[in-house]
Amino acid sequence: MEKKKGQSDDTNSKEITKSESSYTLKDLPGVGEATVKKLKEAGILSIRTLAMYPMSKLMDEAGIGEKTAEKIIKVAQDIEKMGFKSADKIWEKRKNLNKLSTGSQNLDDLLYGGIEPGAVTEVFGEYRTGKTQLAHQLCVNVQLSYEEGGLEGSALYIDTEGTFRPERIIQMAVAKDLDHNMVLRNVTVGRAYNSDHQILLVKESPKIIVEKNIKLIVVDSLIGHFRSEYIGRGTLASRQQIINTHLHDLLRLTEIYDELAVIFTNQVSSRPDVFYGNPLIHTGGHIIAHGSTIRIYLRKGK
C-alpha cells in the first residue's frame, strides 16, 4: 500500500506538541487504536492512570509486551512530571486541601478537619459501633458545598455485606434539608458478592469516577469476603497478598483523581492471649495497617 506523504515508517517517531492537559492515550508513541482499546478495557483511561500503573500489571491485564509497556509508562511519567518536588510545593497543595466533614465536630477535630482526600481511611470496630452509619453519612456529606464541609461530588458505595440502606440515606438527607431524590441519584452502589467481584468493581470504578464526579469511595466492609473464602493458615499468605494488591488499587485511585477520598470499614477479632486491657484487634494484620493512611477505631460507649 502506498504511503501518504510525510508518513514515517516508525510509529515511535510520533512527536507530541500538545499542552500537558490535552494529552490522550492516542498521543503516546507506538500506541494505535488496538492498544488504546486494550488499555481502556484494563481500566486505564488517562495518561495519569498509565503513569502510575505497575508494568507487570499492565502487561498482564492489558496484554501488552514488556518493551511497549516500559516505553509508554516512561513517556506517561514524563508527561505527568512524576519526578522530585520541593517540600514547599507539596505544602502549597496540602494547605489548600478541602476535607470531608464527618458531621461530628469532635471527630472532625481529631482528623484535623475531616476525612482526607488523596488518602485511604480505615474505620474499624465491633458490631453496632456505627461504621456503616458513618459510611452512609459521608455519602450524603460529600455532596455538600465546600463551605458546608462537602466536596461537591458524588459517592461510590461498594457493599460487600448487604448493609447499604437507601432509606437511611433519605433520613440523613431530610435532616440536612436536601432533596433526597437528588442525593440518592448521586450515590452509586455496587453489591459485591465475593472477593473476586469486589476486586473487579474497584478495577471498573474509573469509568464511573469520571462520568459521575465521584469524590468518595466506600468499601463496606473490606475484608468480609476474604475472611469467609480464605480459611485456614495454608491460605493466609495468598489472602494477604491479594488484599495488599486490592488496597494499593484503592490508594492508586486517590492519587490519580483529584479530591477523591477512600474509606473502608473493617471488622475486629479477639486475641485469646490477652487477659488485661482491650483484647480486640482489627482484622487483616499488618497488611491492612500499612495499607491505610488514617485509622479510626470506633468503640461502644460505656
C-alpha positions as CSV (number, residue, x, y, z in Angstrom):
1,M,0.0,0.0,0.0
2,E,1.3,3.4,-0.9
3,K,2.4,5.6,2.0
4,K,0.9,9.0,2.4
5,K,3.2,12.0,2.0
6,G,5.2,12.6,5.2
7,Q,4.2,9.4,6.8
8,S,7.0,7.7,8.8
9,D,7.8,4.0,8.9
10,D,8.4,4.2,12.6
11,T,5.4,4.9,14.9
12,N,7.9,5.7,17.7
13,S,8.8,8.9,15.8
14,K,5.5,10.5,16.6
15,E,6.1,13.9,18.1
16,I,3.9,15.3,20.8
17,T,3.4,19.0,20.9
18,K,0.2,19.4,22.7
19,S,-0.2,21.1,26.1
20,E,0.0,18.8,29.1
21,S,-3.7,18.9,29.8
22,S,-4.7,17.8,26.4
23,Y,-2.7,14.6,26.1
24,T,-4.6,11.4,25.4
25,L,-3.6,7.7,25.2
26,K,-3.6,8.0,21.4
27,D,-0.8,10.6,21.6
28,L,1.7,8.1,23.0
29,P,4.4,6.9,20.7
30,G,3.7,3.5,19.2
31,V,0.1,3.4,20.6
32,G,-2.6,2.6,18.0
33,E,-6.3,2.0,18.2
34,A,-5.8,-1.6,19.2
35,T,-3.5,-0.8,22.1
36,V,-5.8,2.1,23.3
37,K,-8.7,-0.4,23.3
38,K,-6.7,-2.8,25.4
39,L,-5.7,-0.1,27.9
40,K,-9.3,1.1,28.3
41,E,-10.5,-2.4,28.8
42,A,-8.0,-2.7,31.6
43,G,-9.4,0.4,33.2
44,I,-6.6,2.7,32.1
45,L,-8.5,5.8,30.7
46,S,-5.9,8.5,31.0
47,I,-2.2,9.4,30.8
48,R,-2.1,9.9,34.6
49,T,-3.5,6.4,35.2
50,L,-1.0,4.8,32.9
51,A,1.9,6.7,34.5
52,M,1.0,5.2,37.9
53,Y,0.3,1.7,36.7
54,P,2.8,-1.1,37.6
55,M,4.4,-2.5,34.5
56,S,3.8,-6.2,35.4
57,K,0.0,-5.4,36.0
58,L,-0.1,-3.5,32.7
59,M,1.4,-6.5,30.8
60,D,-0.9,-8.9,32.5
61,E,-4.2,-7.0,32.4
62,A,-3.8,-5.3,29.0
63,G,-1.9,-8.0,27.2
64,I,0.9,-5.6,26.2
65,G,4.5,-6.7,25.6
66,E,7.3,-5.7,28.1
67,K,9.1,-3.3,25.8
68,T,5.9,-1.5,24.8
69,A,4.7,-1.4,28.4
70,E,8.0,0.0,29.6
71,K,8.2,2.6,26.9
72,I,4.6,4.0,27.2
73,I,4.8,4.1,31.0
74,K,8.0,6.1,30.8
75,V,6.5,8.6,28.3
76,A,3.4,8.9,30.5
77,Q,5.5,9.6,33.6
78,D,7.5,12.3,31.7
79,I,4.2,13.9,30.6
80,E,2.9,13.9,34.2
81,K,6.3,15.2,35.5
82,M,6.4,12.5,38.1
83,G,9.9,13.4,39.4
84,F,11.0,15.1,42.6
85,K,9.3,18.1,44.1
86,S,10.4,20.6,46.7
87,A,8.6,20.3,50.1
88,D,7.3,23.9,49.8
89,K,5.4,22.9,46.6
90,I,3.9,19.9,48.4
91,W,2.9,22.2,51.3
92,E,1.2,24.7,49.0
93,K,-1.0,21.9,47.8
94,R,-1.7,20.4,51.2
95,K,-2.6,23.6,53.0
96,N,-5.4,24.3,50.5
97,L,-6.8,20.7,50.8
98,N,-10.5,20.6,51.3
99,K,-11.6,17.9,53.7
100,L,-14.8,16.0,54.0
101,S,-16.7,16.6,57.2
102,T,-18.0,13.5,59.1
103,G,-20.8,15.5,60.6
104,S,-19.3,15.3,64.1
105,Q,-17.3,18.4,65.1
106,N,-15.3,16.3,67.7
107,L,-14.4,13.6,65.1
108,D,-13.5,16.3,62.6
109,D,-11.2,17.9,65.1
110,L,-9.4,14.6,65.7
111,L,-9.0,14.2,62.0
112,Y,-7.7,17.8,61.6
113,G,-10.8,18.8,59.6
114,G,-12.4,15.6,58.4
115,I,-11.8,12.7,56.0
116,E,-8.8,13.5,53.8
117,P,-9.0,13.3,50.0
118,G,-5.9,11.6,48.5
119,A,-5.8,9.1,51.4
120,V,-7.3,5.8,52.4
121,T,-9.1,5.9,55.7
122,E,-9.9,2.7,57.7
123,V,-12.8,2.6,60.1
124,F,-12.9,-0.4,62.3
125,G,-14.7,-1.6,65.4
126,E,-17.1,-4.1,66.9
127,Y,-20.6,-4.8,65.5
128,R,-23.0,-1.9,66.0
129,T,-20.4,0.8,66.7
130,G,-21.6,2.9,63.8
131,K,-19.2,2.1,61.0
132,T,-21.8,1.7,58.3
133,Q,-23.8,4.7,59.7
134,L,-20.6,6.8,59.3
135,A,-20.2,5.5,55.7
136,H,-23.8,6.4,54.9
137,Q,-23.4,9.9,56.4
138,L,-20.3,10.5,54.4
139,C,-22.2,9.6,51.2
140,V,-24.6,12.5,52.0
141,N,-21.9,14.9,53.2
142,V,-19.7,14.6,50.2
143,Q,-22.5,16.2,48.1
144,L,-22.5,19.4,50.2
145,S,-20.7,22.5,49.2
146,Y,-17.1,23.2,50.3
147,E,-18.4,25.8,52.7
148,E,-20.7,23.2,54.4
149,G,-17.9,20.6,54.7
150,G,-18.5,18.7,51.5
151,L,-16.6,18.1,48.3
152,E,-19.4,18.9,45.8
153,G,-19.2,15.5,44.3
154,S,-20.9,12.1,44.3
155,A,-20.3,8.8,46.2
156,L,-19.5,5.2,45.1
157,Y,-20.5,2.6,47.6
158,I,-19.2,-1.0,47.3
159,D,-21.4,-3.0,49.6
160,T,-19.9,-6.4,50.5
161,E,-22.3,-7.4,53.3
162,G,-25.7,-6.2,52.0
163,T,-25.9,-3.4,54.6
164,F,-26.5,-0.4,52.3
165,R,-29.9,1.1,53.1
166,P,-31.3,3.9,50.8
167,E,-33.9,4.7,53.4
168,R,-31.1,5.7,55.8
169,I,-29.7,8.0,53.1
170,I,-33.1,9.6,52.8
171,Q,-33.3,10.2,56.5
172,M,-29.9,11.8,56.6
173,A,-30.7,14.0,53.5
174,V,-34.0,15.2,55.0
175,A,-32.2,16.0,58.3
176,K,-30.0,18.4,56.2
177,D,-32.9,19.8,54.2
178,L,-31.6,18.3,51.0
179,D,-33.6,16.9,48.1
180,H,-33.4,13.2,49.0
181,N,-34.1,12.1,45.4
182,M,-31.2,14.0,44.2
183,V,-29.0,12.7,47.0
184,L,-29.9,9.1,46.1
185,R,-29.1,9.7,42.4
186,N,-25.6,10.9,43.5
187,V,-24.8,7.6,45.3
188,T,-23.8,4.7,43.0
189,V,-24.0,1.3,44.7
190,G,-22.2,-1.9,43.7
191,R,-23.1,-5.1,45.5
192,A,-20.0,-7.3,45.7
193,Y,-21.0,-11.0,46.1
194,N,-17.5,-12.4,46.6
195,S,-13.9,-11.2,46.9
196,D,-13.2,-11.5,43.1
197,H,-16.3,-9.5,42.4
198,Q,-15.2,-6.9,45.0
199,I,-11.8,-6.5,43.3
200,L,-13.5,-6.3,39.9
201,L,-15.8,-3.5,41.0
202,V,-12.8,-1.4,42.1
203,K,-11.0,-2.1,38.8
204,E,-14.1,-0.9,36.9
205,S,-14.6,2.2,39.0
206,P,-12.5,4.7,36.9
207,K,-15.3,4.9,34.3
208,I,-17.8,5.8,37.0
209,I,-15.5,8.2,38.8
210,V,-15.1,10.3,35.6
211,E,-18.7,10.1,34.5
212,K,-20.3,10.9,37.9
213,N,-17.8,13.2,39.5
214,I,-17.1,10.7,42.3
215,K,-15.3,12.2,45.3
216,L,-15.8,9.4,47.8
217,I,-15.4,5.6,47.5
218,V,-16.7,3.5,50.3
219,V,-15.9,-0.2,50.7
220,D,-18.1,-1.7,53.5
221,S,-16.5,-3.9,54.5
222,L,-13.1,-4.6,53.1
223,I,-12.2,-8.0,54.5
224,G,-15.5,-9.8,55.0
225,H,-15.4,-11.9,51.8
226,F,-11.7,-12.6,52.2
227,R,-12.2,-14.0,55.7
228,S,-15.0,-16.3,54.6
229,E,-13.3,-17.5,51.4
230,Y,-9.7,-18.0,52.6
231,I,-9.9,-20.3,55.6
232,G,-7.0,-21.9,57.5
233,R,-3.3,-21.0,57.8
234,G,-2.5,-22.6,54.5
235,T,-4.3,-19.8,52.6
236,L,-3.2,-16.9,54.8
237,A,-0.2,-15.9,52.6
238,S,-2.2,-15.8,49.4
239,R,-5.1,-14.0,51.1
240,Q,-2.8,-11.3,52.4
241,Q,-1.1,-10.8,49.1
242,I,-4.4,-10.3,47.3
243,I,-5.7,-7.9,50.0
244,N,-2.4,-5.9,49.7
245,T,-2.9,-5.6,45.9
246,H,-6.6,-4.6,46.4
247,L,-5.6,-1.9,48.9
248,H,-2.9,-0.5,46.5
249,D,-5.6,-0.4,43.8
250,L,-7.7,1.8,46.0
251,L,-4.8,4.0,47.0
252,R,-3.8,4.5,43.4
253,L,-7.3,5.8,42.7
254,T,-6.8,8.6,45.3
255,E,-3.6,9.6,43.6
256,I,-5.0,9.6,40.1
257,Y,-8.2,11.6,40.7
258,D,-8.3,14.9,42.4
259,E,-10.1,15.3,45.7
260,L,-11.0,11.6,45.8
261,A,-11.3,10.1,49.3
262,V,-11.5,6.4,50.1
263,I,-12.8,4.9,53.3
264,F,-13.3,1.2,54.1
265,T,-14.8,-0.4,57.2
266,N,-13.1,-3.3,58.9
267,Q,-14.0,-5.9,61.4
268,V,-12.3,-6.8,64.7
269,S,-11.2,-10.1,66.2
270,S,-10.5,-11.1,69.8
271,R,-7.0,-12.1,71.0
272,P,-7.3,-15.1,73.4
273,D,-3.9,-14.4,74.9
274,V,-4.9,-11.0,76.3
275,F,-6.2,-11.2,79.9
276,Y,-5.9,-7.5,80.8
277,G,-6.7,-4.5,78.7
278,N,-8.5,-4.5,75.3
279,P,-8.4,-7.9,73.6
280,L,-9.9,-6.6,70.4
281,I,-7.7,-6.0,67.3
282,H,-8.6,-5.1,63.7
283,T,-8.6,-8.0,61.2
284,G,-6.1,-8.2,58.3
285,G,-2.9,-7.8,60.2
286,H,0.0,-5.6,59.2
287,I,-1.1,-5.5,55.5
288,I,-4.3,-3.6,56.5
289,A,-2.4,-1.4,58.9
290,H,0.2,-0.4,56.3
291,G,-2.4,-0.1,53.5
292,S,-4.4,2.6,55.2
293,T,-3.3,6.2,55.7
294,I,-5.6,7.1,58.6
295,R,-7.2,4.7,61.0
296,I,-10.4,5.3,63.1
297,Y,-11.2,2.9,65.9
298,L,-14.9,3.1,66.9
299,R,-15.9,1.7,70.3
300,K,-19.2,1.2,72.1
301,G,-19.9,3.8,74.8
302,K,-19.8,2.8,78.4
